[in-house]
Amino acid sequence: MSLREHERRILEEIEQRLSEEDPELAGRLESFGDPDAPAEPGLGGWKPWAACGLIAAVTAALLVLLFVLTPGASQPAEPAAPAQTTAQPAEG
């Protein structure tokens, strides 16, 4: 989050007073680093993408293997053609 110039000057003044009054505390607080800096600069490399790609490939391979090895649902046998009966005239 960006600060205005006036706010930056106030913070610098507070830091300076803190350094004069309690240098030990100022040193501890300074060890936290810059809050605007990225937390993990190394996360933009190729390794996370390679891990995601490997996981996706293994998942896809397992799904294909599952579909290939799973027996299909048994299909009902084709119904026999109905016997054709000849219409007999009604006796009556």
C-alpha distances in whole Angstrom, upper triangle without the diagonal:
4,7,10,13,15,12,12,16,16,14,16,19,19,19,22,24,23,24,27,28,27,27,27,24,22,23,22,19,18,20,17,15,12,9,7,11,12,14,17,18,21,21,21,25,28,29,27,28,32,32,31,33,36,35,35,39,40,39,41,44,45,44,47,49,49,50,53,54,54,58,57,59,62,63,66,70,71,73,76,78,80,83,85,88,90,91,94,96,96,100,101
4,7,9,12,10,9,13,14,13,15,18,18,18,20,22,22,23,26,27,27,26,27,25,22,23,23,20,19,21,18,16,12,10,8,12,14,16,19,19,23,23,23,27,30,31,29,30,34,34,33,36,38,38,38,41,43,42,44,47,48,47,50,52,52,53,56,57,57,61,60,62,65,66,69,73,74,76,79,81,83,86,88,90,93,93,97,99,99,103,104
4,6,8,6,6,10,11,10,12,14,15,15,18,20,20,21,24,25,25,25,26,23,21,23,23,19,18,21,18,17,13,12,11,14,17,19,22,22,26,26,26,30,33,34,33,34,37,38,37,39,42,41,42,45,47,46,47,50,51,51,53,56,56,57,59,61,61,64,64,65,69,70,73,76,77,79,83,84,86,90,91,94,96,97,100,102,102,106,106
4,5,5,6,9,10,11,12,14,15,16,18,20,21,23,25,26,26,26,28,26,23,25,25,22,21,24,22,20,16,15,14,17,20,22,26,25,29,30,29,33,36,38,36,37,41,41,40,42,45,45,45,48,50,49,50,53,54,54,56,59,59,60,62,64,64,67,67,68,72,73,76,79,80,82,85,86,88,92,93,96,98,99,102,104,104,108,109
4,5,5,6,9,10,11,12,14,15,16,19,20,21,23,24,25,25,27,25,22,24,25,22,21,24,22,20,17,17,15,18,22,24,27,27,30,31,31,34,38,39,38,39,42,43,42,45,47,47,47,50,52,52,53,56,57,57,59,61,61,63,65,67,67,70,70,71,75,76,79,82,83,85,89,90,92,95,97,99,102,102,106,107,108,111,112
4,5,5,6,9,10,11,13,14,15,17,19,20,22,23,24,24,27,24,22,24,25,22,21,24,23,21,19,18,18,21,24,26,29,29,33,34,34,37,41,42,40,42,45,45,45,47,50,49,50,53,55,54,55,58,59,59,62,64,64,65,67,69,69,72,72,73,77,78,81,84,85,87,91,92,94,97,99,101,104,104,107,109,109,113,114
4,5,5,6,9,10,11,12,14,15,16,18,20,21,22,22,24,22,19,22,22,19,18,21,20,18,16,15,15,18,21,23,27,27,31,31,32,35,39,40,38,40,43,43,42,45,47,47,47,50,52,51,53,56,56,56,59,61,61,62,65,66,66,70,69,70,74,75,78,81,82,85,88,89,91,95,96,99,101,102,105,107,107,111,111
4,5,5,6,9,10,10,12,14,15,16,18,20,21,20,22,20,17,19,20,17,16,19,18,16,13,13,13,16,20,21,25,25,28,29,30,33,37,38,36,38,41,41,41,44,46,46,46,49,51,50,52,55,55,56,58,60,60,62,64,66,66,69,69,70,74,75,78,81,83,85,88,90,92,95,97,100,102,102,106,108,108,112,112
4,5,5,6,9,10,10,12,14,15,17,18,20,20,22,20,17,20,21,18,17,21,20,18,16,17,17,19,23,25,28,28,32,33,33,36,40,41,40,41,45,45,44,47,49,49,50,53,54,54,56,58,59,59,62,64,64,65,68,69,69,73,73,74,78,79,82,85,86,89,92,94,95,99,101,103,106,106,110,111,112,115,116
4,5,5,6,9,10,11,12,14,16,17,18,19,21,19,16,19,20,17,17,20,19,18,17,17,17,20,24,25,29,29,33,34,34,38,41,42,41,42,46,45,45,48,50,50,50,54,55,54,56,59,59,60,62,64,64,66,68,69,69,73,73,74,78,79,82,85,86,89,92,94,95,99,101,103,106,106,109,111,111,115,116
4,5,5,6,9,10,10,12,14,15,16,16,18,16,13,16,17,13,13,17,16,15,13,13,14,17,21,22,25,26,29,30,31,35,38,39,37,39,42,42,42,45,47,46,48,51,52,51,53,56,56,57,59,61,61,63,65,66,67,70,70,71,75,77,79,83,84,86,90,91,93,97,99,101,104,104,108,109,110,113,114
4,5,5,6,9,10,10,12,14,15,15,17,15,12,15,16,13,12,16,16,15,13,14,15,18,21,23,26,26,30,31,32,35,38,39,38,40,43,43,43,46,48,48,49,52,53,53,55,57,58,58,61,63,63,64,67,68,68,72,72,73,77,79,82,85,86,88,92,94,96,99,101,104,106,107,110,112,112,116,117
4,5,5,6,9,10,11,12,14,14,17,16,13,16,18,15,15,18,18,18,17,18,19,21,25,26,29,30,33,35,36,38,42,43,42,44,47,46,47,49,51,51,52,55,56,56,58,61,61,62,64,66,66,68,70,71,71,75,75,76,80,82,85,88,89,91,95,97,98,102,104,106,109,110,113,115,115,118,119
4,5,5,6,9,10,10,12,13,15,13,10,14,15,12,13,17,16,16,16,16,18,21,24,25,28,29,32,34,35,38,41,42,41,43,46,45,45,48,50,50,51,54,55,55,57,59,59,60,63,64,64,66,69,70,70,73,73,75,78,80,83,86,88,90,93,95,97,101,102,105,108,108,111,113,113,117,118
4,6,5,6,9,10,10,10,12,11,8,11,12,10,9,13,14,13,13,15,17,18,22,22,26,26,30,31,33,35,39,39,38,41,43,43,43,46,48,47,49,52,53,53,55,57,58,58,61,62,63,65,67,68,68,72,72,73,77,79,82,85,87,89,92,94,96,100,102,104,107,108,111,113,113,116,117
4,5,5,6,9,10,10,13,12,9,12,14,12,12,16,17,16,16,18,20,21,25,25,28,29,32,34,35,38,41,42,41,44,46,46,46,49,51,51,52,55,56,56,58,60,61,62,64,66,66,68,70,71,71,75,75,77,81,82,85,89,90,92,96,98,100,103,105,108,110,111,114,116,117,120,121
4,5,5,6,8,9,13,12,9,13,15,13,14,17,18,18,19,20,22,24,27,28,31,32,35,37,38,41,44,44,43,46,49,48,49,52,53,53,54,57,58,58,60,63,63,64,66,68,68,70,72,73,73,77,77,78,82,84,87,90,92,94,98,99,101,105,107,109,112,113,116,118,118,121,122
4,5,5,6,7,9,8,6,10,11,10,11,14,15,16,17,18,21,22,26,25,29,30,33,34,36,39,42,42,41,44,46,46,46,49,51,50,52,55,55,55,58,60,60,61,64,65,65,67,70,70,70,74,75,76,80,81,84,88,89,92,95,97,99,103,104,107,110,110,114,116,116,119,120
4,6,6,5,8,8,5,8,11,10,10,13,15,15,17,19,21,22,25,25,28,29,32,34,36,38,41,41,41,44,46,45,46,49,50,50,52,55,55,55,58,60,60,61,64,65,65,68,70,70,71,74,75,77,80,82,85,88,90,92,96,98,100,104,105,108,111,112,115,117,117,121,122
4,6,6,10,10,9,11,14,14,14,17,19,19,20,22,25,26,29,29,32,33,36,38,39,42,45,45,44,47,50,49,50,53,54,54,56,58,59,59,62,64,64,65,68,69,69,71,74,74,74,78,79,80,84,86,89,92,94,96,100,102,104,107,109,112,115,115,119,121,121,124,125
4,6,9,9,9,12,14,14,15,18,19,20,22,23,26,27,30,30,33,34,37,39,41,43,46,46,45,48,50,50,50,54,55,54,56,59,59,59,62,64,64,65,68,69,69,71,74,74,74,78,79,80,84,86,89,92,94,96,99,101,103,107,109,111,114,115,118,120,120,123,124
4,6,6,6,9,10,11,12,15,16,18,20,21,24,25,28,28,30,32,34,36,38,40,44,43,43,46,48,47,48,51,52,51,53,56,56,57,59,61,61,62,65,66,66,69,71,71,71,75,76,77,81,83,86,89,91,93,97,99,101,104,106,109,112,113,116,118,118,121,122
4,6,5,6,9,10,10,12,15,16,18,20,23,24,27,26,28,29,32,34,36,38,42,41,41,44,46,45,46,49,50,50,52,54,55,55,58,60,60,61,64,65,65,67,69,70,70,74,75,76,80,82,85,88,90,93,96,98,100,104,106,109,111,112,115,118,118,121,122
4,5,5,6,9,10,11,14,15,18,20,23,23,26,25,27,29,31,33,35,37,40,39,39,42,44,43,44,47,48,48,50,53,53,53,56,58,57,59,62,62,63,65,67,67,68,72,73,74,78,80,83,86,88,90,94,96,98,102,104,107,110,110,114,116,116,119,120
4,5,5,6,8,10,12,14,16,18,21,22,24,23,26,27,30,31,34,36,39,38,38,41,43,42,43,46,47,46,48,51,51,51,54,56,56,57,60,61,61,63,65,66,66,70,71,72,75,78,81,84,86,88,92,94,96,99,101,104,107,108,111,113,113,116,117
4,5,5,6,9,10,12,14,15,19,19,22,21,24,25,28,30,32,34,38,37,37,40,42,41,42,45,46,46,48,50,51,51,53,55,55,57,59,60,61,63,65,66,66,70,70,72,76,78,81,84,86,88,92,94,96,99,101,104,107,107,111,113,113,116,117
4,6,5,6,9,11,13,16,19,18,21,20,23,24,26,28,30,32,36,35,35,38,40,39,40,43,44,44,46,48,49,49,52,54,54,55,58,59,59,61,63,64,64,68,69,71,74,76,80,83,85,87,91,93,95,98,100,103,106,107,110,112,113,116,117
4,5,5,7,10,13,15,18,18,20,19,21,23,25,27,29,31,34,33,33,36,38,37,38,41,42,41,44,46,46,47,50,51,51,53,55,56,56,59,61,61,62,65,66,68,71,74,77,80,82,84,88,90,92,95,98,100,103,104,107,110,110,113,114
4,5,6,8,10,11,15,15,18,17,20,21,24,25,28,30,34,33,32,35,37,36,37,40,41,41,43,45,46,46,48,50,50,52,54,55,56,58,60,61,61,65,65,67,70,72,75,79,80,83,86,88,90,94,96,99,102,102,106,108,108,111,112
4,5,6,8,11,14,14,16,16,18,19,22,24,26,28,32,31,31,34,36,35,36,39,40,40,42,45,45,46,48,50,50,52,54,55,56,58,60,61,61,65,66,67,71,73,76,79,81,83,87,89,91,94,96,99,102,103,106,108,109,112,113
4,5,9,11,14,13,15,14,16,18,20,22,24,26,30,29,28,31,33,32,34,37,38,37,40,42,42,43,46,47,48,49,52,52,53,55,57,58,58,62,63,65,68,70,74,77,78,81,85,87,89,92,94,97,100,101,104,107,107,110,112
4,7,8,11,11,13,11,14,16,18,20,22,24,28,27,26,29,31,30,31,34,36,35,37,40,40,40,43,45,45,46,49,50,50,53,55,55,56,59,60,62,65,67,71,74,76,78,82,83,86,89,91,94,97,98,101,103,104,107,108
4,6,9,8,11,10,13,14,17,18,20,23,26,26,25,28,30,30,31,34,35,35,37,39,40,40,43,45,45,46,49,50,50,53,55,55,56,60,60,62,66,68,71,74,76,78,82,84,86,89,91,94,97,98,101,103,104,107,109
4,5,5,9,10,13,13,17,18,19,22,26,26,25,27,30,30,30,33,35,35,36,39,40,40,42,44,45,46,48,50,50,52,54,55,56,59,60,62,65,67,70,73,75,77,81,83,85,88,90,93,96,97,100,102,103,106,107
4,6,8,8,12,13,17,17,19,22,25,26,24,26,29,29,29,32,34,33,35,38,39,38,40,43,43,44,47,48,48,50,53,54,54,57,58,59,63,65,68,71,72,75,78,80,82,86,87,90,93,94,97,99,100,103,104
4,7,9,12,12,16,16,17,20,24,25,23,25,28,28,28,31,33,33,34,36,38,38,39,42,43,43,46,47,48,49,52,53,53,57,57,59,62,64,67,70,71,74,77,79,81,85,86,89,92,93,96,98,98,102,103
4,6,9,9,12,13,14,17,21,22,21,23,25,26,26,28,30,30,32,34,36,36,38,40,41,42,44,46,46,48,50,51,52,55,56,57,61,63,66,69,70,73,76,78,80,84,86,89,91,92,96,98,98,102,103
4,6,6,9,10,11,14,18,18,17,19,22,22,22,25,27,27,28,30,32,32,34,36,37,38,40,42,42,44,46,47,48,51,52,54,57,59,62,65,67,69,73,74,77,80,82,85,88,89,92,94,95,98,100
4,6,9,9,12,14,18,17,16,19,21,21,21,24,25,25,27,29,30,31,33,35,36,36,39,40,41,43,45,46,46,50,51,52,56,58,61,64,66,68,72,74,76,79,81,84,87,88,91,94,94,98,99
4,5,6,9,11,14,14,13,15,18,17,18,21,22,22,24,27,28,28,30,32,33,34,36,38,38,40,42,43,44,48,49,50,54,56,59,62,64,66,70,72,74,78,80,83,86,87,90,92,93,97,98
4,6,7,9,13,13,13,15,17,18,19,21,23,23,25,27,28,29,31,33,34,35,37,38,39,41,43,44,45,49,50,52,55,57,60,63,65,67,71,73,75,79,80,84,86,88,91,93,94,98,99
4,5,6,10,10,10,12,14,15,16,18,20,20,22,24,25,26,28,30,31,33,34,36,37,39,40,41,43,46,47,49,53,55,58,61,63,65,69,71,73,77,79,82,85,86,89,92,93,96,98
4,6,8,8,7,10,12,12,13,15,17,18,19,21,23,23,25,27,28,29,31,33,34,36,37,39,40,43,44,46,50,51,55,58,59,62,65,67,70,73,75,78,81,82,86,88,89,93,94
4,7,8,8,9,12,13,13,15,17,18,19,21,23,24,25,27,29,30,31,33,34,36,37,39,40,43,44,46,50,51,55,57,59,62,65,67,69,73,75,78,80,82,85,88,89,92,94
4,6,7,8,9,11,12,14,15,17,18,20,21,23,24,26,27,29,30,32,33,35,36,37,39,42,43,46,49,51,54,57,58,61,65,66,69,73,74,78,80,82,85,88,89,92,94
4,6,5,6,9,10,10,12,14,15,16,18,20,21,22,24,26,27,28,30,32,33,34,36,39,40,43,46,48,51,54,55,58,62,63,66,70,71,75,78,79,83,85,86,90,92
4,5,5,6,9,10,10,12,14,15,17,18,20,21,23,24,26,27,29,30,31,33,34,38,39,42,45,47,51,53,55,58,61,63,66,69,71,74,77,79,82,85,86,89,91
4,5,5,6,9,10,11,12,14,16,17,18,20,21,23,24,26,27,29,30,32,33,36,37,40,43,45,49,51,53,56,59,61,64,67,69,72,75,77,80,83,84,87,89
4,5,5,6,9,10,10,12,14,15,16,18,20,21,22,24,26,27,28,30,31,35,36,38,42,43,47,49,51,54,57,59,61,65,67,70,73,74,78,80,81,85,87
4,5,5,6,9,10,10,12,14,15,16,18,20,21,22,24,26,27,28,30,34,35,37,41,42,46,48,50,53,56,58,61,64,66,70,72,74,78,80,81,85,87
4,5,5,6,9,10,11,12,14,15,17,18,20,21,23,25,26,27,28,32,33,36,39,41,45,47,49,52,55,57,60,63,66,69,72,73,77,79,80,84,86
4,5,5,6,9,10,11,12,14,15,17,18,20,21,23,24,26,27,30,31,34,37,39,42,45,47,50,53,55,58,61,63,66,69,71,74,77,78,81,83
4,5,5,6,9,10,10,12,14,15,16,18,20,21,22,24,26,29,30,32,36,37,41,44,45,48,51,53,56,59,61,65,67,69,73,75,76,80,82
4,5,5,6,9,10,11,12,14,15,16,18,20,21,22,24,28,29,32,35,37,40,43,45,48,51,53,56,59,61,64,67,69,73,75,76,80,82
4,5,5,6,9,10,11,12,14,15,16,19,20,21,22,26,27,30,33,35,39,41,43,46,49,51,54,57,60,63,66,67,71,73,74,78,80
4,6,5,6,9,10,11,12,14,15,17,18,20,21,25,25,28,31,33,36,39,41,44,47,49,52,55,57,60,63,65,68,71,72,75,77
4,5,5,6,9,10,11,12,14,16,16,18,20,23,24,27,30,32,36,38,40,43,46,48,51,54,56,60,62,64,68,70,72,75,77
4,5,5,6,9,10,10,12,14,15,16,18,22,23,26,29,31,35,37,39,42,45,48,50,54,56,59,62,64,67,70,71,74,77
4,5,5,6,9,10,10,13,14,15,16,20,21,23,27,29,32,35,37,40,43,45,48,51,54,57,60,62,65,68,68,72,74
4,5,5,6,9,10,11,12,14,15,19,19,22,25,27,31,33,35,38,41,43,46,49,51,55,58,59,63,65,67,70,72
4,5,5,6,9,10,11,12,14,17,19,22,25,27,30,33,34,38,41,43,46,49,51,55,58,59,63,66,67,70,72
4,5,5,6,9,10,10,12,15,17,20,23,25,29,31,33,36,39,42,45,48,50,53,57,58,62,65,66,69,71
4,5,5,6,9,10,10,14,15,17,21,23,26,29,31,34,37,39,42,45,48,51,54,55,59,62,63,66,68
4,5,5,6,9,10,13,14,17,20,22,25,27,29,33,35,38,41,44,46,49,52,54,58,61,62,65,67
4,5,5,6,8,12,13,17,19,22,25,27,29,33,36,38,41,44,46,50,53,55,58,61,62,65,68
4,6,5,6,9,11,14,17,19,23,25,28,31,34,36,39,42,45,48,51,53,56,59,60,63,65
4,6,5,8,9,12,15,17,20,23,25,28,31,33,36,39,42,45,48,50,53,56,57,60,63
4,6,8,9,13,15,17,21,23,25,28,31,33,36,39,42,45,48,50,53,56,58,61,63
4,6,9,12,14,17,21,22,25,28,31,34,36,39,42,45,48,51,54,57,58,61,63
4,6,9,12,14,18,20,23,26,29,32,34,37,40,43,46,48,51,54,55,58,60
4,7,8,11,15,17,19,22,25,28,31,34,36,39,43,45,48,51,52,55,57
4,6,8,12,14,17,20,23,25,28,31,34,37,40,42,45,48,49,52,54
4,6,9,12,15,17,21,23,26,29,32,34,38,40,42,45,46,49,52
4,6,9,12,14,17,20,23,26,29,32,35,37,40,43,44,47,49
4,6,9,11,15,17,20,23,26,28,32,34,37,40,41,44,46
4,6,8,11,14,16,20,22,25,29,30,33,36,37,40,43
4,6,9,12,14,17,20,23,26,28,31,35,36,39,41
4,6,9,12,15,17,20,24,26,29,32,33,36,39
4,6,8,12,14,17,21,23,25,29,30,33,35
4,6,9,11,14,18,20,23,26,28,31,33
4,6,8,12,15,17,20,24,25,28,31
4,6,9,12,14,17,20,22,25,28
4,6,10,12,15,18,20,23,26
4,6,9,12,16,18,21,24
4,6,9,12,14,17,20
4,6,9,12,15,18
4,6,9,12,15
4,6,9,12
4,6,9
4,6
3
